[in-house]
Amino acid sequence: MKKNPFTNRVSSLSGPARDILPVTPSDTTDLSQVAISLYVETGGTLVVTTVPGRKRFVEVDDFSILPVGATRVHASGTTATGIHSMVLA
């Protein structure tokens, strides 16, 4: 059996994430878990609500990691695709 390096390890905001979840952008629904960062497969505009509750517009390249806590990825204005949230749970 392979040893699990996450056993007995306390989750940390400095990483690594414990899981990665696909994101469906929505103007009305928050992410199921607060993201510690976002991964984007195809670049474009990313519209997010950050942990302090501020709406931000960010341009990202293909295969980008955006190291910001986010509670929502908005559909309106988001052109980036293949978005995934990195979470601690």
N, C-alpha and C positions, 0 to 999 in steps of 0.2 A: 504494500500500500504506500502511496506517495505521501510524504509529509506535507501538511498544510501550513504554509508560513503565516497564515492569518490567525491560527489558533493562538489564543491568549494574547493577541496583539490589540492594543487600543486603537480605535480609528482616529485618524488625524486629518485635519484640514490640509496639511502639507502633502497628503497622499500616502500611498496610492488609493485610488477609489476602490470600493469593494464590488461595485457592479456598474454596468453601463446600460441605460434604458433608451429605447427609441422615443423620439419626441414628435408629437403631432402638434404643430403650432395652433394656438387658439387665442382669440381675443377675450375670452370669458372664463377659461379654465386654467388654473395653476397646474404646474407639474405635479405628478403624484408624490414626488419627493424633491426637496430642495437640492438643486445641483451644486456641486462644488466646482464644476467646470463643464463646458460644453465642447463636444467634438462635432465638426462639420465636414461632411464628405465633399460637397460641391459648394464652392464659395458664392458670396453675394452679400446682400444686406441681412443682418440678423437684428431683430428687434426683441429686446428682452426687458423684463422687470427684474431689477437686481434685488438682493436681500433687503437693502434699506427701503425698497419700494419705489425706486426711480426707474422710469422708462428710458432705455438707452438704445440708440441706433449705432450699429458697428458694422463696418465692412470687413469681411473675412475672406481669406483665400481658400482654395481647395485644401482639404485635409488639415484644417486648422483646429487647434485647441485654444479655447478662450477660457483662461483661468479666472473666472468670476463666479461668485455665488448668484444663482438665478432661481426665481420662483415661477417665472412664466416665459414662454417664447410666444410672441404674438404672431398671428397669421397676417394681419394687415402690415404691410411694409417688409415682411420677411421674404426674401427671394432665395436665400441659401436653402439647400436641401440636404437630406441625409443627416439630420441633426440627432445627436444622442446626448443624454445627460449622464455625467459621471456622478455617482452617489456613494454615500458612506454606508448605507444600510446593507 
